[in-house]
Amino acid sequence: MTVRKQVHLAAYFPGVNNTTVWTDPRSKSQIEFASFEHLARTAERGLFDFFFLAEGLRLREHKGRIHDLDVVGRPESLTVLNALAAVTERLGLAATVNATFNEPYELARRLATLDHLSGGRAAWNVVTSSDAFTGENFRRGGYLDPADRYTRAAEFVETARELWDSWTPDGLPRPFAHRGRHFDVAGEFTVPRPPQGHPVVIQAGDSAEGREFAASAADVVFTRHGTLETGRAFYADVKGRLARYGRASEELKIMPGVTFVLGDTAAEAQERAAEIRRQQISPQNAILTLEQIWGIDLSSYDPDGPLPDIDPEPESALAQGRVRVADRYAVAEQWRTLSREKGLSIRQTVIEASGRQSFIGTPDAVAAELDEFVRSDAADGFILVPHLTPGGLDEFVDRVVPLLQERGAFRTEYTGTTLRSHLGLAESVWKG
């Protein structure tokens, strides 16, 4: 008998980039604990695998000024998650923590502590940075060569796991020692082995190096591939790399970050999605987004007018703290072609090119499409990114989750207590 493939779901706390509609009167604080608690409790009510927090180590700047269209007061993730551990019972708690600007001993202690306090629900989203702008906030600055980002991250994860395994499963501490290219540490770890053995490791890189790192070390991949075709290609590529590390396909879950818009009819859902896009891409935001592509000041251009006919500046540092556009000329030409073919203004082009709604339709249609993605191996599940803080997940939990359950594609209760159990991952083997 073939077992039906189950959909995994996670909740992303909104507030990064222009996904969140701050002008909506239902939008609340991104700092007050009540907001985090609301979204986490909603996710747990919906039987989600985990709650996910992003990280920002420096305020982004645009033309030398703080980019106030983005979150400018994001709290430290692990602190928030330790507090959420007290008001949730089963929900996994995932923190994004940078492997470039932290050290293994300290972070391993913090993650082990969260895993103990939550009863085995901790996860670490490993990110890297070679950004000197962000590095200015740290003692060693932007010292890390881009080529070393993933070698350091891989050794960081390896070292953290060695620290967690330095305590025996029956609670006896033993000395540890790690000698490597990036880390040379020795001593005794102060926290007993975490309930999960190793907290779940999430990885979000999409480069060839990032995919290889995910195949070698991650439990979950957070990806941006949100269409069926690109999802299948990414899924096959990353899963195809696992065998060389002695891993099976089910040992790594691929979960793209996606958005959704629901309506009582397909037409209503499309109308709501169009309005949300207009709210996300204001005239001001349209020009700012274009400046990030072109790399030059375009404040004199009319958002309702045509795209610039001048070429981008490839080495521009107009925007600081953002991932750089790899090929500004190629993106600019794509946007110009889109604008010409559809007769779009600057704002309309930005809306069309950067629309974030992945699943739009009636609750039944969205449930069917999510199920199809998973059954056709375009994903193992999804990290949902609402456009409202903190109530943006409420409608999905109330209207889509029951339909997924009716299909037999989603759990009707938690059957385990740890995040690894929710994800269908084996408990980590002690390597003492």
DOGUNU-738057 format. One record per residue (C-alpha): chain; x, y, z; residue number from 1. Coordinates in nm, 3 decimals. Layout:
REM DOGUNU-738057
+----+---------+---------+---------+-----+
: ch :       u :       v :       w :   i :
+----+---------+---------+---------+-----+
:  A :       X :       Y :       Z : NUM :
...
+----+---------+---------+---------+-----+
REM end
This chain:
REM DOGUNU-738057
+----+---------+---------+---------+-----+
: ch :       u :       v :       w :   i :
+----+---------+---------+---------+-----+
:  A :   0.000 :   0.000 :   0.000 :   1 :
:  A :   0.138 :   0.339 :  -0.102 :   2 :
:  A :   0.150 :   0.591 :   0.180 :   3 :
:  A :   0.021 :   0.931 :   0.075 :   4 :
:  A :   0.291 :   1.197 :   0.088 :   5 :
:  A :   0.216 :   1.449 :   0.361 :   6 :
:  A :   0.238 :   1.828 :   0.332 :   7 :
:  A :   0.468 :   2.000 :   0.581 :   8 :
:  A :   0.382 :   2.356 :   0.683 :   9 :
:  A :   0.574 :   2.629 :   0.864 :  10 :
:  A :   0.496 :   2.991 :   0.948 :  11 :
:  A :   0.728 :   3.281 :   0.868 :  12 :
:  A :   0.693 :   3.593 :   1.080 :  13 :
:  A :   0.646 :   3.872 :   0.823 :  14 :
:  A :   0.825 :   4.203 :   0.807 :  15 :
:  A :   1.117 :   4.171 :   0.565 :  16 :
:  A :   1.126 :   4.346 :   0.226 :  17 :
:  A :   0.797 :   4.473 :   0.085 :  18 :
:  A :   0.589 :   4.162 :   0.151 :  19 :
:  A :   0.420 :   4.308 :   0.458 :  20 :
:  A :   0.143 :   4.562 :   0.404 :  21 :
:  A :   0.210 :   4.801 :   0.690 :  22 :
:  A :  -0.057 :   5.047 :   0.575 :  23 :
:  A :  -0.334 :   4.795 :   0.641 :  24 :
:  A :  -0.512 :   4.892 :   0.967 :  25 :
:  A :  -0.492 :   4.528 :   1.078 :  26 :
:  A :  -0.110 :   4.541 :   1.080 :  27 :
:  A :   0.035 :   4.552 :   1.430 :  28 :
:  A :   0.378 :   4.582 :   1.588 :  29 :
:  A :   0.671 :   4.370 :   1.468 :  30 :
:  A :   0.840 :   4.416 :   1.809 :  31 :
:  A :   0.574 :   4.357 :   2.075 :  32 :
:  A :   0.568 :   4.002 :   2.207 :  33 :
:  A :   0.192 :   3.982 :   2.151 :  34 :
:  A :   0.252 :   3.979 :   1.775 :  35 :
:  A :   0.494 :   3.687 :   1.791 :  36 :
:  A :   0.265 :   3.502 :   2.029 :  37 :
:  A :  -0.040 :   3.550 :   1.805 :  38 :
:  A :   0.127 :   3.408 :   1.494 :  39 :
:  A :   0.291 :   3.123 :   1.687 :  40 :
:  A :  -0.034 :   3.021 :   1.857 :  41 :
:  A :  -0.213 :   3.033 :   1.520 :  42 :
:  A :   0.055 :   2.812 :   1.363 :  43 :
:  A :   0.029 :   2.564 :   1.650 :  44 :
:  A :  -0.350 :   2.563 :   1.623 :  45 :
:  A :  -0.296 :   2.476 :   1.256 :  46 :
:  A :  -0.060 :   2.190 :   1.356 :  47 :
:  A :   0.233 :   2.347 :   1.169 :  48 :
:  A :   0.581 :   2.200 :   1.197 :  49 :
:  A :   0.757 :   2.520 :   1.301 :  50 :
:  A :   0.758 :   2.898 :   1.343 :  51 :
:  A :   1.038 :   3.077 :   1.158 :  52 :
:  A :   1.216 :   3.405 :   1.232 :  53 :
:  A :   1.447 :   3.593 :   0.996 :  54 :
:  A :   1.750 :   3.792 :   1.109 :  55 :
:  A :   1.889 :   4.136 :   1.035 :  56 :
:  A :   2.232 :   4.229 :   1.168 :  57 :
:  A :   2.235 :   4.583 :   1.031 :  58 :
:  A :   1.971 :   4.831 :   0.922 :  59 :
:  A :   1.957 :   4.843 :   0.545 :  60 :
:  A :   2.039 :   5.172 :   0.376 :  61 :
:  A :   1.941 :   5.327 :   0.048 :  62 :
:  A :   2.124 :   5.633 :  -0.084 :  63 :
:  A :   2.294 :   5.669 :   0.252 :  64 :
:  A :   1.972 :   5.670 :   0.455 :  65 :
:  A :   1.804 :   5.399 :   0.661 :  66 :
:  A :   1.562 :   5.210 :   0.440 :  67 :
:  A :   1.246 :   5.275 :   0.638 :  68 :
:  A :   1.027 :   5.069 :   0.404 :  69 :
:  A :   1.185 :   4.765 :   0.567 :  70 :
:  A :   1.178 :   4.647 :   0.929 :  71 :
:  A :   1.402 :   4.875 :   1.135 :  72 :
:  A :   1.350 :   4.724 :   1.479 :  73 :
:  A :   1.370 :   4.347 :   1.448 :  74 :
:  A :   1.443 :   4.177 :   1.785 :  75 :
:  A :   1.704 :   3.902 :   1.831 :  76 :
:  A :   1.553 :   3.572 :   1.722 :  77 :
:  A :   1.663 :   3.326 :   1.989 :  78 :
:  A :   1.548 :   3.556 :   2.268 :  79 :
:  A :   1.200 :   3.573 :   2.112 :  80 :
:  A :   1.188 :   3.196 :   2.059 :  81 :
:  A :   1.283 :   3.119 :   2.418 :  82 :
:  A :   0.987 :   3.330 :   2.525 :  83 :
:  A :   0.759 :   3.154 :   2.275 :  84 :
:  A :   0.865 :   2.818 :   2.414 :  85 :
:  A :   0.669 :   2.907 :   2.728 :  86 :
:  A :   0.341 :   2.978 :   2.545 :  87 :
:  A :   0.349 :   2.688 :   2.295 :  88 :
:  A :   0.367 :   2.312 :   2.346 :  89 :
:  A :   0.445 :   2.136 :   2.017 :  90 :
:  A :   0.537 :   2.400 :   1.759 :  91 :
:  A :   0.898 :   2.397 :   1.635 :  92 :
:  A :   1.094 :   2.719 :   1.689 :  93 :
:  A :   1.340 :   2.817 :   1.414 :  94 :
:  A :   1.590 :   3.103 :   1.442 :  95 :
:  A :   1.799 :   3.248 :   1.161 :  96 :
:  A :   2.152 :   3.295 :   1.295 :  97 :
:  A :   2.452 :   3.406 :   1.090 :  98 :
:  A :   2.745 :   3.163 :   1.072 :  99 :
:  A :   2.982 :   3.442 :   0.968 : 100 :
:  A :   2.946 :   3.671 :   1.269 : 101 :
:  A :   2.900 :   3.415 :   1.549 : 102 :
:  A :   3.115 :   3.148 :   1.715 : 103 :
:  A :   3.031 :   2.775 :   1.749 : 104 :
:  A :   3.067 :   2.742 :   2.127 : 105 :
:  A :   2.839 :   3.034 :   2.210 : 106 :
:  A :   2.573 :   2.956 :   1.949 : 107 :
:  A :   2.572 :   2.582 :   2.026 : 108 :
:  A :   2.496 :   2.670 :   2.392 : 109 :
:  A :   2.212 :   2.902 :   2.295 : 110 :
:  A :   2.055 :   2.648 :   2.059 : 111 :
:  A :   2.096 :   2.364 :   2.308 : 112 :
:  A :   1.932 :   2.581 :   2.573 : 113 :
:  A :   1.633 :   2.653 :   2.347 : 114 :
:  A :   1.603 :   2.282 :   2.267 : 115 :
:  A :   1.596 :   2.197 :   2.639 : 116 :
:  A :   1.353 :   2.474 :   2.734 : 117 :
:  A :   1.116 :   2.379 :   2.451 : 118 :
:  A :   1.138 :   2.003 :   2.498 : 119 :
:  A :   1.312 :   1.937 :   2.167 : 120 :
:  A :   1.167 :   2.198 :   1.931 : 121 :
:  A :   1.470 :   2.410 :   1.831 : 122 :
:  A :   1.593 :   2.475 :   1.477 : 123 :
:  A :   1.874 :   2.683 :   1.332 : 124 :
:  A :   1.849 :   2.847 :   0.988 : 125 :
:  A :   2.215 :   2.880 :   0.887 : 126 :
:  A :   2.291 :   3.192 :   0.683 : 127 :
:  A :   2.621 :   3.341 :   0.570 : 128 :
:  A :   2.752 :   3.684 :   0.478 : 129 :
:  A :   3.055 :   3.832 :   0.307 : 130 :
:  A :   2.905 :   4.181 :   0.331 : 131 :
:  A :   3.154 :   4.433 :   0.466 : 132 :
:  A :   2.869 :   4.677 :   0.529 : 133 :
:  A :   2.714 :   4.436 :   0.780 : 134 :
:  A :   3.057 :   4.338 :   0.906 : 135 :
:  A :   3.124 :   4.693 :   1.025 : 136 :
:  A :   2.904 :   4.611 :   1.326 : 137 :
:  A :   3.148 :   4.339 :   1.432 : 138 :
:  A :   3.502 :   4.333 :   1.563 : 139 :
:  A :   3.651 :   4.160 :   1.263 : 140 :
:  A :   3.445 :   4.356 :   1.012 : 141 :
:  A :   3.375 :   4.226 :   0.664 : 142 :
:  A :   3.685 :   4.008 :   0.666 : 143 :
:  A :   3.537 :   3.693 :   0.512 : 144 :
:  A :   3.604 :   3.628 :   0.145 : 145 :
:  A :   3.287 :   3.527 :  -0.043 : 146 :
:  A :   3.450 :   3.199 :  -0.141 : 147 :
:  A :   3.488 :   3.110 :   0.228 : 148 :
:  A :   3.127 :   3.166 :   0.331 : 149 :
:  A :   3.014 :   2.807 :   0.296 : 150 :
:  A :   3.338 :   2.644 :   0.405 : 151 :
:  A :   3.311 :   2.834 :   0.732 : 152 :
:  A :   2.938 :   2.756 :   0.762 : 153 :
:  A :   2.995 :   2.384 :   0.700 : 154 :
:  A :   3.271 :   2.372 :   0.961 : 155 :
:  A :   3.055 :   2.579 :   1.198 : 156 :
:  A :   2.771 :   2.323 :   1.179 : 157 :
:  A :   3.018 :   2.035 :   1.215 : 158 :
:  A :   3.172 :   2.197 :   1.522 : 159 :
:  A :   2.834 :   2.268 :   1.683 : 160 :
:  A :   2.734 :   1.905 :   1.638 : 161 :
:  A :   3.062 :   1.792 :   1.795 : 162 :
:  A :   2.983 :   2.015 :   2.094 : 163 :
:  A :   2.631 :   1.872 :   2.131 : 164 :
:  A :   2.775 :   1.521 :   2.112 : 165 :
:  A :   3.041 :   1.594 :   2.375 : 166 :
:  A :   2.780 :   1.494 :   2.635 : 167 :
:  A :   2.677 :   1.130 :   2.631 : 168 :
:  A :   2.306 :   1.048 :   2.587 : 169 :
:  A :   2.291 :   0.943 :   2.952 : 170 :
:  A :   2.415 :   1.285 :   3.068 : 171 :
:  A :   2.791 :   1.260 :   3.115 : 172 :
:  A :   3.008 :   1.550 :   2.993 : 173 :
:  A :   3.335 :   1.480 :   2.815 : 174 :
:  A :   3.611 :   1.714 :   2.693 : 175 :
:  A :   3.590 :   1.824 :   2.329 : 176 :
:  A :   3.850 :   1.945 :   2.082 : 177 :
:  A :   3.806 :   2.071 :   1.727 : 178 :
:  A :   4.097 :   2.164 :   1.503 : 179 :
:  A :   4.003 :   2.302 :   1.163 : 180 :
:  A :   4.066 :   2.575 :   0.913 : 181 :
:  A :   3.817 :   2.820 :   1.064 : 182 :
:  A :   3.786 :   2.704 :   1.426 : 183 :
:  A :   4.035 :   2.580 :   1.683 : 184 :
:  A :   3.843 :   2.521 :   2.006 : 185 :
:  A :   3.878 :   2.286 :   2.303 : 186 :
:  A :   3.732 :   2.253 :   2.651 : 187 :
:  A :   3.410 :   2.129 :   2.805 : 188 :
:  A :   3.058 :   2.209 :   2.689 : 189 :
:  A :   2.833 :   2.337 :   2.966 : 190 :
:  A :   2.492 :   2.219 :   2.843 : 191 :
:  A :   2.376 :   1.854 :   2.832 : 192 :
:  A :   2.304 :   1.697 :   2.495 : 193 :
:  A :   1.983 :   1.851 :   2.350 : 194 :
:  A :   1.660 :   1.648 :   2.356 : 195 :
:  A :   1.673 :   1.617 :   1.974 : 196 :
:  A :   2.040 :   1.523 :   1.988 : 197 :
:  A :   2.103 :   1.796 :   1.733 : 198 :
:  A :   1.859 :   2.084 :   1.676 : 199 :
:  A :   1.718 :   2.084 :   1.322 : 200 :
:  A :   1.943 :   2.263 :   1.070 : 201 :
:  A :   1.777 :   2.473 :   0.798 : 202 :
:  A :   1.965 :   2.621 :   0.502 : 203 :
:  A :   1.854 :   2.885 :   0.252 : 204 :
:  A :   2.132 :   2.927 :  -0.005 : 205 :
:  A :   2.044 :   2.875 :  -0.372 : 206 :
:  A :   2.391 :   2.889 :  -0.532 : 207 :
:  A :   2.575 :   2.572 :  -0.632 : 208 :
:  A :   2.775 :   2.600 :  -0.309 : 209 :
:  A :   2.455 :   2.649 :  -0.109 : 210 :
:  A :   2.289 :   2.345 :  -0.264 : 211 :
:  A :   2.594 :   2.132 :  -0.192 : 212 :
:  A :   2.606 :   2.257 :   0.167 : 213 :
:  A :   2.236 :   2.172 :   0.207 : 214 :
:  A :   2.290 :   1.821 :   0.072 : 215 :
:  A :   2.582 :   1.761 :   0.307 : 216 :
:  A :   2.457 :   1.916 :   0.630 : 217 :
:  A :   2.097 :   2.046 :   0.632 : 218 :
:  A :   1.771 :   1.889 :   0.747 : 219 :
:  A :   1.547 :   2.145 :   0.574 : 220 :
:  A :   1.601 :   2.370 :   0.271 : 221 :
:  A :   1.421 :   2.706 :   0.264 : 222 :
:  A :   1.402 :   2.795 :  -0.105 : 223 :
:  A :   1.238 :   3.060 :  -0.321 : 224 :
:  A :   1.133 :   2.823 :  -0.602 : 225 :
:  A :   0.757 :   2.866 :  -0.591 : 226 :
:  A :   0.639 :   2.740 :  -0.932 : 227 :
:  A :   0.576 :   2.378 :  -1.016 : 228 :
:  A :   0.837 :   2.361 :  -1.294 : 229 :
:  A :   1.121 :   2.538 :  -1.109 : 230 :
:  A :   1.028 :   2.355 :  -0.789 : 231 :
:  A :   1.063 :   2.014 :  -0.954 : 232 :
:  A :   1.399 :   2.108 :  -1.104 : 233 :
:  A :   1.535 :   2.238 :  -0.772 : 234 :
:  A :   1.396 :   1.939 :  -0.583 : 235 :
:  A :   1.556 :   1.689 :  -0.820 : 236 :
:  A :   1.888 :   1.873 :  -0.819 : 237 :
:  A :   1.927 :   1.899 :  -0.440 : 238 :
:  A :   1.789 :   1.554 :  -0.361 : 239 :
:  A :   2.017 :   1.413 :  -0.630 : 240 :
:  A :   2.320 :   1.537 :  -0.436 : 241 :
:  A :   2.235 :   1.346 :  -0.116 : 242 :
:  A :   2.368 :   1.004 :  -0.212 : 243 :
:  A :   2.729 :   1.123 :  -0.226 : 244 :
:  A :   2.697 :   1.203 :   0.147 : 245 :
:  A :   2.534 :   0.871 :   0.229 : 246 :
:  A :   2.194 :   1.030 :   0.281 : 247 :
:  A :   1.847 :   0.922 :   0.168 : 248 :
:  A :   1.588 :   1.149 :   0.006 : 249 :
:  A :   1.363 :   1.160 :   0.313 : 250 :
:  A :   1.648 :   1.295 :   0.529 : 251 :
:  A :   1.616 :   1.641 :   0.372 : 252 :
:  A :   1.290 :   1.837 :   0.346 : 253 :
:  A :   1.255 :   2.105 :   0.078 : 254 :
:  A :   1.016 :   2.383 :   0.178 : 255 :
:  A :   0.985 :   2.693 :  -0.045 : 256 :
:  A :   0.874 :   3.021 :   0.104 : 257 :
:  A :   0.533 :   3.103 :  -0.046 : 258 :
:  A :   0.244 :   3.345 :  -0.008 : 259 :
:  A :  -0.128 :   3.296 :  -0.053 : 260 :
:  A :  -0.445 :   3.495 :  -0.116 : 261 :
:  A :  -0.789 :   3.343 :  -0.060 : 262 :
:  A :  -1.132 :   3.438 :  -0.189 : 263 :
:  A :  -1.480 :   3.288 :  -0.199 : 264 :
:  A :  -1.442 :   3.274 :  -0.578 : 265 :
:  A :  -1.140 :   3.265 :  -0.808 : 266 :
:  A :  -1.224 :   3.614 :  -0.933 : 267 :
:  A :  -1.246 :   3.754 :  -0.580 : 268 :
:  A :  -0.910 :   3.599 :  -0.492 : 269 :
:  A :  -0.745 :   3.752 :  -0.799 : 270 :
:  A :  -0.895 :   4.091 :  -0.716 : 271 :
:  A :  -0.768 :   4.070 :  -0.358 : 272 :
:  A :  -0.423 :   3.964 :  -0.481 : 273 :
:  A :  -0.405 :   4.261 :  -0.718 : 274 :
:  A :  -0.497 :   4.500 :  -0.438 : 275 :
:  A :  -0.234 :   4.350 :  -0.208 : 276 :
:  A :   0.030 :   4.393 :  -0.478 : 277 :
:  A :  -0.068 :   4.758 :  -0.516 : 278 :
:  A :  -0.034 :   4.802 :  -0.139 : 279 :
:  A :   0.304 :   4.628 :  -0.133 : 280 :
:  A :   0.441 :   4.833 :  -0.424 : 281 :
:  A :   0.359 :   5.197 :  -0.352 : 282 :
:  A :   0.479 :   5.463 :  -0.599 : 283 :
:  A :   0.771 :   5.535 :  -0.365 : 284 :
:  A :   0.857 :   5.166 :  -0.334 : 285 :
:  A :   0.838 :   5.120 :  -0.713 : 286 :
:  A :   1.108 :   5.382 :  -0.770 : 287 :
:  A :   1.319 :   5.244 :  -0.488 : 288 :
:  A :   1.297 :   4.891 :  -0.629 : 289 :
:  A :   1.396 :   5.019 :  -0.972 : 290 :
:  A :   1.694 :   5.203 :  -0.822 : 291 :
:  A :   1.814 :   4.876 :  -0.669 : 292 :
:  A :   1.818 :   4.722 :  -1.018 : 293 :
:  A :   1.964 :   5.021 :  -1.203 : 294 :
:  A :   2.199 :   5.125 :  -0.923 : 295 :
:  A :   2.142 :   5.496 :  -0.983 : 296 :
:  A :   1.919 :   5.772 :  -0.847 : 297 :
:  A :   1.586 :   5.763 :  -1.034 : 298 :
:  A :   1.391 :   5.995 :  -0.805 : 299 :
:  A :   1.316 :   6.229 :  -1.096 : 300 :
:  A :   1.122 :   5.957 :  -1.279 : 301 :
:  A :   0.742 :   5.933 :  -1.266 : 302 :
:  A :   0.625 :   5.597 :  -1.119 : 303 :
:  A :   0.337 :   5.610 :  -1.368 : 304 :
:  A :   0.573 :   5.678 :  -1.657 : 305 :
:  A :   0.797 :   5.455 :  -1.869 : 306 :
:  A :   1.109 :   5.270 :  -1.754 : 307 :
:  A :   1.447 :   5.444 :  -1.789 : 308 :
:  A :   1.616 :   5.409 :  -2.127 : 309 :
:  A :   1.961 :   5.437 :  -1.967 : 310 :
:  A :   2.181 :   5.143 :  -1.868 : 311 :
:  A :   2.230 :   5.028 :  -1.508 : 312 :
:  A :   2.545 :   5.102 :  -1.310 : 313 :
:  A :   2.699 :   4.755 :  -1.250 : 314 :
:  A :   2.923 :   4.846 :  -0.954 : 315 :
:  A :   2.680 :   5.072 :  -0.771 : 316 :
:  A :   2.663 :   5.072 :  -0.390 : 317 :
:  A :   2.341 :   5.272 :  -0.381 : 318 :
:  A :   2.173 :   5.007 :  -0.163 : 319 :
:  A :   2.358 :   4.862 :   0.137 : 320 :
:  A :   2.275 :   4.547 :   0.331 : 321 :
:  A :   2.089 :   4.373 :   0.048 : 322 :
:  A :   2.183 :   4.079 :  -0.171 : 323 :
:  A :   2.329 :   4.228 :  -0.487 : 324 :
:  A :   2.160 :   4.173 :  -0.821 : 325 :
:  A :   2.397 :   3.940 :  -1.006 : 326 :
:  A :   2.341 :   4.080 :  -1.356 : 327 :
:  A :   2.180 :   4.422 :  -1.354 : 328 :
:  A :   2.186 :   4.449 :  -1.736 : 329 :
:  A :   1.998 :   4.122 :  -1.781 : 330 :
:  A :   1.731 :   4.208 :  -1.522 : 331 :
:  A :   1.687 :   4.560 :  -1.663 : 332 :
:  A :   1.640 :   4.418 :  -2.013 : 333 :
:  A :   1.387 :   4.163 :  -1.887 : 334 :
:  A :   1.189 :   4.439 :  -1.720 : 335 :
:  A :   1.204 :   4.661 :  -2.029 : 336 :
:  A :   1.078 :   4.374 :  -2.244 : 337 :
:  A :   0.794 :   4.309 :  -2.000 : 338 :
:  A :   0.706 :   4.680 :  -1.998 : 339 :
:  A :   0.704 :   4.706 :  -2.378 : 340 :
:  A :   0.505 :   4.388 :  -2.438 : 341 :
:  A :   0.233 :   4.473 :  -2.187 : 342 :
:  A :   0.244 :   4.854 :  -2.203 : 343 :
:  A :   0.331 :   4.888 :  -1.833 : 344 :
:  A :   0.447 :   5.189 :  -1.634 : 345 :
:  A :   0.734 :   5.171 :  -1.384 : 346 :
:  A :   0.502 :   5.086 :  -1.096 : 347 :
:  A :   0.302 :   4.836 :  -1.301 : 348 :
:  A :   0.622 :   4.668 :  -1.417 : 349 :
:  A :   0.756 :   4.635 :  -1.063 : 350 :
:  A :   0.422 :   4.492 :  -0.949 : 351 :
:  A :   0.418 :   4.247 :  -1.238 : 352 :
:  A :   0.783 :   4.142 :  -1.201 : 353 :
:  A :   0.794 :   4.112 :  -0.824 : 354 :
:  A :   0.446 :   3.985 :  -0.740 : 355 :
:  A :   0.480 :   3.771 :  -0.428 : 356 :
:  A :   0.152 :   3.578 :  -0.419 : 357 :
:  A :   0.229 :   3.215 :  -0.501 : 358 :
:  A :  -0.112 :   3.054 :  -0.444 : 359 :
:  A :  -0.426 :   3.249 :  -0.531 : 360 :
:  A :  -0.778 :   3.109 :  -0.532 : 361 :
:  A :  -1.056 :   2.960 :  -0.327 : 362 :
:  A :  -0.954 :   2.762 :  -0.018 : 363 :
:  A :  -1.030 :   2.437 :  -0.200 : 364 :
:  A :  -0.823 :   2.538 :  -0.505 : 365 :
:  A :  -0.528 :   2.645 :  -0.290 : 366 :
:  A :  -0.541 :   2.322 :  -0.088 : 367 :
:  A :  -0.548 :   2.119 :  -0.412 : 368 :
:  A :  -0.253 :   2.309 :  -0.556 : 369 :
:  A :  -0.042 :   2.277 :  -0.242 : 370 :
:  A :  -0.115 :   1.905 :  -0.238 : 371 :
:  A :  -0.020 :   1.872 :  -0.605 : 372 :
:  A :   0.316 :   2.043 :  -0.548 : 373 :
:  A :   0.405 :   1.793 :  -0.279 : 374 :
:  A :   0.270 :   1.485 :  -0.455 : 375 :
:  A :   0.461 :   1.574 :  -0.774 : 376 :
:  A :   0.791 :   1.630 :  -0.589 : 377 :
:  A :   0.814 :   2.003 :  -0.640 : 378 :
:  A :   0.835 :   2.043 :  -0.260 : 379 :
:  A :   0.798 :   1.856 :   0.066 : 380 :
:  A :   0.602 :   2.142 :   0.218 : 381 :
:  A :   0.587 :   2.519 :   0.245 : 382 :
:  A :   0.695 :   2.806 :   0.466 : 383 :
:  A :   0.400 :   3.046 :   0.451 : 384 :
:  A :   0.480 :   3.418 :   0.442 : 385 :
:  A :   0.168 :   3.619 :   0.534 : 386 :
:  A :   0.129 :   3.980 :   0.421 : 387 :
:  A :  -0.016 :   4.094 :   0.755 : 388 :
:  A :   0.145 :   4.105 :   1.101 : 389 :
:  A :   0.036 :   3.914 :   1.306 : 390 :
:  A :  -0.303 :   3.789 :   1.185 : 391 :
:  A :  -0.212 :   3.702 :   0.827 : 392 :
:  A :  -0.213 :   3.328 :   0.891 : 393 :
:  A :  -0.555 :   3.310 :   1.058 : 394 :
:  A :  -0.758 :   3.266 :   0.741 : 395 :
:  A :  -0.529 :   2.992 :   0.607 : 396 :
:  A :  -0.551 :   2.790 :   0.927 : 397 :
:  A :  -0.929 :   2.829 :   0.944 : 398 :
:  A :  -1.009 :   2.764 :   0.578 : 399 :
:  A :  -0.726 :   2.570 :   0.407 : 400 :
:  A :  -0.587 :   2.340 :   0.676 : 401 :
:  A :  -0.921 :   2.153 :   0.724 : 402 :
:  A :  -0.934 :   2.089 :   0.348 : 403 :
:  A :  -0.581 :   1.950 :   0.346 : 404 :
:  A :  -0.683 :   1.724 :   0.633 : 405 :
:  A :  -0.992 :   1.606 :   0.442 : 406 :
:  A :  -0.763 :   1.510 :   0.154 : 407 :
:  A :  -0.550 :   1.303 :   0.390 : 408 :
:  A :  -0.254 :   1.526 :   0.304 : 409 :
:  A :  -0.201 :   1.684 :   0.646 : 410 :
:  A :  -0.198 :   1.567 :   1.006 : 411 :
:  A :  -0.506 :   1.595 :   1.226 : 412 :
:  A :  -0.297 :   1.597 :   1.543 : 413 :
:  A :   0.065 :   1.609 :   1.649 : 414 :
:  A :   0.192 :   1.255 :   1.691 : 415 :
:  A :   0.528 :   1.349 :   1.844 : 416 :
:  A :   0.671 :   1.615 :   2.069 : 417 :
:  A :   0.992 :   1.718 :   1.889 : 418 :
:  A :   1.042 :   1.913 :   1.569 : 419 :
:  A :   1.228 :   1.619 :   1.421 : 420 :
:  A :   0.923 :   1.403 :   1.475 : 421 :
:  A :   0.697 :   1.661 :   1.306 : 422 :
:  A :   0.927 :   1.666 :   1.002 : 423 :
:  A :   0.960 :   1.288 :   0.989 : 424 :
:  A :   1.334 :   1.309 :   1.057 : 425 :
:  A :   1.515 :   1.050 :   1.263 : 426 :
:  A :   1.666 :   1.155 :   1.593 : 427 :
:  A :   2.034 :   1.232 :   1.539 : 428 :
:  A :   2.275 :   0.948 :   1.612 : 429 :
:  A :   2.523 :   1.017 :   1.892 : 430 :
:  A :   2.877 :   1.029 :   1.759 : 431 :
:  A :   3.068 :   1.033 :   2.085 : 432 :
+----+---------+---------+---------+-----+
REM end
